[in-house]
Amino acid sequence: MKKNIIAFLTISTLFTSISCSDDFVDRKPPYAIDSENYFNSKEDYEKALIGAYDLLHATYVNVMLGEIASDNTLAGGGSATDVVGFQQIDDMIHTPVNANLKNIWDWMFAGVGRCNYILEFKDKTDFEGKEHIIAQTRFLRAYYHFELVKWFGGIPLTGDVRFKVGDELTVPRASVEEVYAVIESDLIYAIQNLSTEAQPKGRVTVGAAQALLGKAYLYQKKYAQAATTLDLVIGSGTYDLVQNYSTIFENNNENNIESVFEVQYTDAQGASFDCLQCSEGNVAVGFNGPRTYSGPMFDSGYSFNVPTAEAYAAFENGDNRRDIAILNMVTWAAETGATYGVGHEHTGFFNRKYIPRQGDLNLGDDKLTNPNNYRSIRYADVLLMAAEAYSAGGIDDVKARLYLNTVIERAFGNTSHNVTASGPGLTDLILKERRLELVGEGHRFFDLVRTGKAAGTIPGFVAGKHELFPIPFEEIGFSNGNWAQNPQY
């Protein structure tokens, strides 16, 4: 804890000038900017904001494990000991000693820390447009907090200041309700203060803040608030479904009309296993790729996060999404002559949405620098969340069916599969549709948990335990008993 969740920006430079003689009279005084003396201009705030955005890249592991922990995929990889933390989570035998869960804790808290650094000094310097920078900062803090509360439940909160050494002994774990209250407050501020003008790609928009707020309400079963908030996104006219589902996940169709919020990646910078969170490329894409692949369209990877045969079979005949979402390698190889290696837990299927494409630069390690953006919030997701809120909340089944059927119609290209159900049956169909529409995108485990369907669906899932993941062993130790471990760990 002492070094892991204290995230701050420090710039320190020293310029000295010494004359040719031994006389030090001409030495210029040192010039230094440390973390306490930063934020003297708009440019300083902008640079710190870029740092806050940067930790979004590290959410690649959250996305992978959101699938591996569910019934959608298996850990895969090269062997049963290849990234042991993935394998343990897949088998639901994970413990507080798990390097990959610690990554999520560390990296998401680092994101929170970078946001809190800006907020700690938000009043230091005034300039035009500062409220827009603060609004983006508060959205990002909400995003990181939302990831943390999904994975670990209640977490320590320090308000608008950075976590400092010693806080682990005195700052308690907040309740889940308290964490969500901060998330809601941050997103409401963001909605009220974000610029309504067109923004650079990847920057937070009002629609993104509304969508994340609606999602936070839905996770808390605040159905009326979720429905109202998500309707603002739907009614804005800013977003729509991409007509051709097959184009959504291609690199040349990023930040399209269906994109509400995307994590931006690039293949133009190198990366290495020494600092995976430092990669500006999407690490998950290389991890998901087929092993020793040779053939058209795709590149090789490490064969992690492999879809199950059951997930592939969940699609009905005629559903255009199946073979776009999940690559049936046996069929593909027969059609194209492609060859590939067989990894651990090989199923014959790969997450086609997020496997490497040919033609990318992939500077450095080509498995770690893929440019495929993560579509964190898609308009289809917004429609399905709104449908669920209207249905599960008993608010308006007609509207729920309208939103659900909009997604289904694109999937089949016709209205013949449209849903007519009402009540709990309609809610179940919406949840089924979420699996099909969003497979491979990291939502499945949390959808099953929040709807009470994880036990009996996920092999090895223990009710009362596996709804949350354990606080890393090191953090419990650093807190010296101040933070209680999650139940049954």
C-alpha positions in Angstrom: 0.0 0.0 0.0 2.8 2.4 0.9 3.9 2.6 -2.7 1.1 1.1 -4.7 -1.8 3.4 -4.3 0.1 6.7 -3.8 -0.1 7.9 -7.4 1.2 11.3 -8.1 3.0 13.3 -10.7 6.4 14.7 -9.8 8.5 16.8 -12.1 11.9 17.7 -10.7 14.7 19.3 -12.7 17.9 20.9 -11.6 19.9 23.4 -13.7 23.3 24.5 -12.5 25.9 26.7 -14.2 29.5 26.6 -13.0 32.2 28.9 -14.3 35.4 27.7 -15.7 37.2 28.7 -12.5 36.9 27.0 -9.2 34.7 29.9 -8.0 31.1 28.9 -7.4 29.9 32.5 -7.1 28.3 32.3 -10.6 26.3 29.2 -9.8 22.6 29.8 -10.7 20.0 28.9 -8.0 18.4 25.5 -8.5 15.1 25.4 -10.3 12.6 22.7 -9.3 9.0 21.9 -9.7 7.8 19.2 -7.3 4.2 17.9 -6.8 3.3 20.6 -4.4 4.4 23.4 -6.7 2.9 22.2 -9.9 -0.4 23.4 -11.5 0.7 26.9 -12.4 -1.0 27.1 -15.8 -3.7 25.5 -17.9 -1.0 23.4 -19.6 0.0 21.9 -16.3 -3.6 20.8 -15.6 -3.9 19.4 -19.1 -0.7 17.4 -18.7 -1.9 15.9 -15.4 -5.3 15.1 -17.0 -3.5 13.1 -19.7 -1.8 11.2 -16.9 -5.2 10.4 -15.4 -6.5 9.2 -18.8 -3.4 7.0 -19.2 -4.3 4.4 -16.6 -7.4 3.5 -18.7 -4.9 1.4 -20.8 -4.4 -0.8 -17.8 -8.0 -1.9 -17.7 -7.2 -4.5 -20.3 -6.8 -7.1 -17.5 -10.2 -6.1 -16.1 -11.8 -6.9 -19.4 -10.1 -10.2 -19.9 -10.9 -11.4 -16.4 -14.5 -10.2 -16.6 -14.9 -12.9 -19.2 -12.6 -15.6 -17.8 -14.3 -15.4 -14.4 -17.7 -16.0 -16.1 -19.1 -18.9 -18.1 -18.2 -17.3 -21.4 -14.5 -18.2 -21.6 -11.7 -20.4 -20.2 -8.3 -19.0 -19.1 -6.4 -20.8 -21.9 -2.8 -19.8 -22.4 0.1 -22.1 -23.0 -0.3 -24.4 -20.0 -2.1 -24.8 -16.7 0.6 -22.7 -15.1 0.7 -19.9 -17.7 -0.4 -16.8 -15.8 -1.5 -18.7 -12.7 -3.7 -15.9 -11.5 -5.9 -16.2 -14.6 -6.1 -20.0 -14.1 -7.1 -19.6 -10.5 -9.9 -17.1 -11.2 -11.2 -19.3 -14.1 -11.5 -22.2 -11.6 -12.8 -20.1 -8.8 -10.0 -21.1 -6.5 -8.4 -17.7 -6.3 -7.0 -16.4 -2.9 -5.8 -13.0 -1.6 -2.4 -14.0 -3.1 -3.1 -13.4 -6.8 -0.8 -11.2 -8.9 -3.5 -10.3 -11.4 -6.1 -9.2 -8.8 -3.3 -7.2 -7.2 -2.7 -5.6 -10.7 -6.4 -4.5 -10.8 -6.2 -3.1 -7.3 -2.9 -1.3 -7.9 -3.6 0.1 -11.3 -7.2 1.3 -10.6 -6.0 3.0 -7.4 -3.2 4.6 -9.4 -5.9 6.0 -11.6 -7.8 7.3 -8.6 -4.6 8.8 -7.3 -3.8 10.7 -10.5 -7.4 12.1 -10.4 -7.1 13.1 -6.8 -3.8 14.9 -7.5 -5.6 17.2 -9.8 -8.6 17.7 -7.5 -6.3 18.4 -4.5 -5.0 21.4 -6.4 -8.1 22.3 -8.4 -8.3 25.8 -6.8 -4.6 26.7 -7.2 -4.7 28.4 -10.6 -7.7 29.9 -12.4 -8.1 29.9 -16.1 -10.9 29.7 -18.7 -12.3 26.2 -19.1 -11.0 24.7 -15.9 -14.4 23.3 -15.0 -14.2 21.2 -18.1 -10.9 19.7 -17.0 -12.3 19.1 -13.5 -15.4 17.4 -15.0 -13.2 15.0 -17.1 -11.2 14.3 -14.0 -14.2 13.5 -11.9 -15.6 11.2 -14.7 -12.3 9.3 -14.7 -12.2 9.0 -10.9 -15.8 7.6 -11.1 -14.6 5.1 -13.8 -11.8 3.8 -11.7 -13.9 3.8 -8.5 -16.6 1.8 -10.4 -14.0 -0.8 -11.4 -12.8 -1.1 -7.9 -16.2 -1.4 -6.2 -17.2 -4.0 -8.8 -14.2 -6.2 -8.1 -13.6 -5.6 -4.4 -16.7 -4.0 -2.8 -16.0 -1.2 -0.3 -12.6 0.5 -0.6 -10.8 3.3 1.2 -11.7 6.8 0.2 -9.7 9.9 0.9 -11.9 12.6 -0.7 -10.2 15.0 -3.1 -6.6 14.4 -1.8 -4.0 11.8 -2.6 -3.5 8.7 -0.5 -0.5 9.2 1.7 1.7 6.9 3.7 0.0 6.1 7.0 -3.6 6.4 5.6 -3.8 2.7 5.3 -3.7 2.5 9.1 -6.4 5.1 9.7 -8.6 5.4 6.7 -11.3 2.7 6.8 -12.8 0.8 4.0 -15.9 2.7 3.0 -19.1 0.8 2.4 -20.3 -0.1 -1.1 -23.1 2.5 -0.7 -20.5 5.2 0.2 -18.4 4.4 -2.8 -21.4 4.5 -5.1 -22.4 7.9 -3.6 -19.0 9.3 -4.6 -19.3 7.8 -8.1 -22.8 9.4 -8.5 -21.6 12.7 -7.3 -18.6 12.8 -9.6 -20.7 11.8 -12.6 -23.5 14.3 -11.9 -20.8 17.0 -11.7 -19.3 15.8 -14.9 -22.7 15.9 -16.7 -23.3 19.4 -15.5 -19.8 20.8 -16.4 -18.6 18.9 -19.5 -18.4 20.9 -22.6 -21.2 20.2 -25.1 -18.9 21.0 -28.0 -17.3 18.3 -30.1 -14.4 16.7 -28.2 -11.2 15.1 -29.4 -11.4 11.3 -29.8 -11.2 9.5 -26.6 -12.2 12.4 -24.4 -15.1 12.2 -22.0 -18.4 13.5 -23.3 -21.8 14.3 -21.6 -23.2 11.1 -23.1 -20.4 9.0 -21.7 -21.0 10.4 -18.2 -24.7 9.9 -18.5 -24.2 6.3 -19.6 -21.8 5.5 -16.8 -24.1 7.1 -14.3 -27.0 5.0 -15.6 -24.9 1.9 -15.3 -24.0 2.7 -11.7 -27.7 3.2 -10.9 -28.5 -0.2 -12.6 -25.8 -2.0 -10.6 -27.5 -0.7 -7.4 -30.9 -1.6 -8.7 -32.0 2.0 -8.7 -34.1 1.2 -11.7 -36.1 4.4 -12.1 -33.0 6.6 -11.9 -31.2 4.2 -14.3 -34.0 4.3 -16.8 -34.3 8.1 -16.7 -30.6 8.7 -17.1 -30.0 6.2 -19.9 -33.0 7.7 -21.7 -31.1 10.9 -21.9 -28.4 9.2 -23.9 -30.9 7.5 -26.1 -32.9 10.6 -26.7 -29.9 12.8 -27.4 -29.7 11.8 -31.0 -25.9 11.6 -30.7 -25.6 7.8 -31.0 -27.1 5.0 -33.0 -26.4 1.3 -33.8 -23.8 0.7 -36.6 -25.8 -0.9 -39.3 -23.3 -3.7 -40.0 -22.3 -5.5 -36.8 -19.3 -7.0 -38.5 -17.5 -3.6 -38.8 -17.8 -2.5 -35.1 -14.5 -4.1 -33.9 -12.3 -3.4 -36.8 -9.5 -0.8 -36.3 -10.8 1.4 -39.1 -14.2 1.8 -37.5 -13.2 3.0 -34.0 -15.0 5.9 -32.3 -18.0 5.4 -34.6 -21.6 6.4 -34.0 -22.2 3.5 -31.7 -19.3 4.4 -29.5 -20.3 6.1 -26.3 -16.9 5.7 -24.6 -13.8 4.0 -25.9 -10.4 3.5 -24.3 -7.9 4.6 -27.0 -4.9 2.4 -27.9 -2.0 2.8 -30.3 0.5 0.5 -31.9 3.1 3.3 -32.4 4.9 2.9 -29.1 6.9 -0.1 -27.8 6.0 -2.2 -24.8 7.4 -5.0 -22.7 6.4 -7.5 -19.9 8.4 -5.4 -17.5 5.6 -2.8 -17.3 2.4 -4.1 -18.9 0.4 -1.1 -17.5 2.8 1.2 -19.4 1.8 -0.2 -22.8 -0.1 2.3 -24.9 -1.4 -0.7 -26.9 -4.2 -3.1 -26.0 -2.4 -6.0 -24.2 -5.5 -8.1 -24.1 -5.6 -8.4 -27.9 -2.3 -10.1 -28.1 -3.1 -12.3 -25.1 -6.4 -13.4 -26.8 -4.9 -14.2 -30.2 -4.5 -17.8 -31.6 -1.2 -19.4 -30.9 1.4 -19.7 -33.7 -1.2 -18.6 -36.2 -0.4 -18.5 -40.0 -3.1 -17.4 -42.4 -5.1 -14.4 -43.6 -6.5 -11.5 -41.6 -5.3 -12.3 -38.1 -2.0 -12.4 -36.2 -0.7 -14.8 -33.5 -1.1 -14.4 -29.8 -1.0 -16.3 -26.6 -4.4 -18.1 -26.8 -5.8 -16.8 -23.5 -9.5 -16.1 -22.8 -10.9 -18.7 -25.2 -14.7 -18.9 -25.6 -16.4 -22.1 -24.6 -18.4 -24.2 -27.0 -21.5 -23.4 -24.9 -21.0 -19.7 -25.5 -20.8 -20.2 -29.2 -23.9 -22.5 -29.2 -25.9 -19.9 -27.3 -26.5 -18.0 -30.5 -29.5 -19.0 -32.6 -29.2 -19.9 -36.3 -29.3 -16.7 -38.4 -27.8 -14.5 -35.7 -25.2 -12.4 -37.6 -23.2 -11.7 -34.4 -22.0 -15.3 -33.7 -19.2 -15.5 -36.2 -18.2 -11.9 -35.8 -17.9 -12.2 -32.0 -16.4 -15.7 -31.9 -13.9 -17.1 -34.4 -14.5 -20.8 -35.1 -11.0 -21.7 -35.9 -11.8 -25.2 -37.3 -14.2 -23.7 -39.8 -11.9 -20.7 -40.6 -8.9 -23.0 -41.2 -10.9 -25.2 -43.5 -12.0 -22.2 -45.5 -8.7 -20.4 -45.7 -6.0 -23.0 -45.1 -4.8 -21.2 -42.0 -2.8 -23.1 -39.4 -2.5 -22.6 -35.7 -1.2 -24.1 -32.5 -3.2 -25.7 -29.7 -2.9 -24.1 -26.3 -4.1 -25.1 -22.9 -7.9 -25.7 -22.6 -8.2 -25.3 -26.4 -11.8 -25.1 -27.4 -11.3 -24.2 -31.1 -12.8 -20.8 -30.5 -11.3 -17.3 -30.1 -12.6 -13.9 -29.1 -12.7 -12.4 -32.6 -13.7 -9.0 -31.3 -10.3 -8.6 -29.7 -7.7 -10.7 -31.4 -4.8 -9.2 -33.4 -5.3 -8.1 -37.0 -2.7 -8.1 -39.7 -1.2 -4.8 -40.9 -0.7 -3.1 -37.5 2.7 -1.5 -36.6 2.9 -3.3 -33.2 6.2 -1.6 -32.4 8.2 -3.4 -29.7 6.6 -6.7 -28.7 3.8 -7.3 -31.3 1.8 -9.2 -28.7 1.6 -6.1 -26.4 1.0 -3.1 -28.7 -2.2 -3.8 -30.6 -4.1 -0.7 -31.5 -7.7 -2.1 -31.2 -9.6 0.3 -28.9 -11.7 -1.1 -26.1 -15.3 -0.2 -26.6 -16.1 0.4 -23.0 -19.7 1.6 -23.5 -21.5 0.9 -26.7 -24.9 2.3 -27.7 -26.2 -1.3 -27.9 -25.2 -1.7 -24.2 -27.0 1.5 -23.3 -30.2 0.2 -25.0 -30.0 -3.1 -23.2 -29.3 -1.4 -19.8 -32.3 0.9 -20.3 -34.4 -2.1 -21.4 -33.4 -3.9 -18.2 -34.1 -0.9 -16.0 -37.6 -0.5 -17.4 -38.3 -4.2 -17.2 -36.7 -5.3 -13.9 -38.0 -2.1 -12.3 -41.6 -2.9 -13.4 -41.7 0.5 -15.0 -42.6 0.1 -18.7 -42.4 -3.3 -20.5 -43.4 -1.6 -23.8 -40.4 0.6 -23.8 -38.2 -2.3 -22.6 -39.3 -4.4 -25.6 -38.7 -1.5 -27.9 -35.1 -1.1 -26.8 -34.4 -4.9 -26.7 -35.9 -5.5 -30.1 -33.9 -2.7 -31.7 -30.8 -4.7 -30.8 -32.3 -8.0 -31.9 -33.4 -6.6 -35.3 -29.8 -5.7 -36.1 -28.6 -9.1 -35.1 -30.9 -10.9 -37.5 -31.5 -8.3 -40.1 -35.3 -8.7 -39.7 -38.1 -8.5 -37.1 -39.0 -12.2 -37.1 -37.1 -12.8 -33.8 -38.6 -9.8 -31.9 -39.7 -10.4 -28.3 -43.3 -10.1 -27.1 -42.8 -11.3 -23.5 -43.6 -9.2 -20.4 -42.7 -9.3 -16.7 -39.8 -11.5 -15.4 -39.7 -13.4 -18.6 -38.9 -10.2 -20.5 -36.1 -9.4 -18.0 -34.6 -12.8 -18.5 -34.6 -12.3 -22.3 -32.9 -9.0 -21.9 -30.2 -10.6 -19.8 -29.8 -13.4 -22.3 -29.4 -10.7 -25.1 -26.7 -8.9 -23.1 -24.7 -12.1 -23.2 -25.0 -12.5 -26.9 -24.5 -8.8 -27.8 -21.6 -8.2 -25.4 -19.8 -11.5 -25.4 -16.0 -11.0 -25.1 -16.3 -7.4 -23.8 -15.8 -8.1 -20.1 -19.3 -7.6 -18.7 -20.6 -11.2 -18.3 -19.3 -12.0 -14.8 -20.6 -8.8 -13.3 -24.0 -9.2 -15.0 -24.4 -12.6 -13.5 -23.3 -11.5 -10.1 -25.5 -8.4 -9.9 -28.6 -10.3 -11.1 -28.1 -13.2 -8.7 -27.5 -15.7 -11.5 -23.8 -16.5 -10.9 -24.3 -19.5 -8.6 -25.2 -22.5 -10.7 -24.1 -20.8 -13.9 -20.4 -20.3 -13.3 -18.6 -23.6 -12.4 -17.1 -23.4 -8.9 -18.9 -20.2 -7.9 -19.7 -20.1 -4.2 -22.6 -17.9 -3.2 -21.7 -15.5 -0.4 -18.0 -15.5 -1.4 -17.3 -15.1 -5.1 -19.5 -12.1 -5.7 -16.4 -10.1 -4.7 -12.7 -10.8 -5.1 -10.3 -10.7 -2.2 -8.4 -7.6 -1.1 -4.7 -8.4 -2.0 -2.9 -10.0 0.9 -0.2 -7.3 0.9 -2.9 -4.5 1.4 -4.5 -6.3 4.3 -1.0 -6.6 5.9 -0.1 -3.0 5.3 -3.3 -1.9 7.0 -2.4 -3.8 10.1 -6.0 -5.0 10.6 -7.6 -1.7 9.6 -9.2 -3.3 6.6 -11.2 -6.5 7.0 -10.9 -9.1 4.2 -13.9 -9.9 2.1 -16.0 -12.8 3.4 -14.7 -16.4 3.2 -11.2 -15.3 2.0 
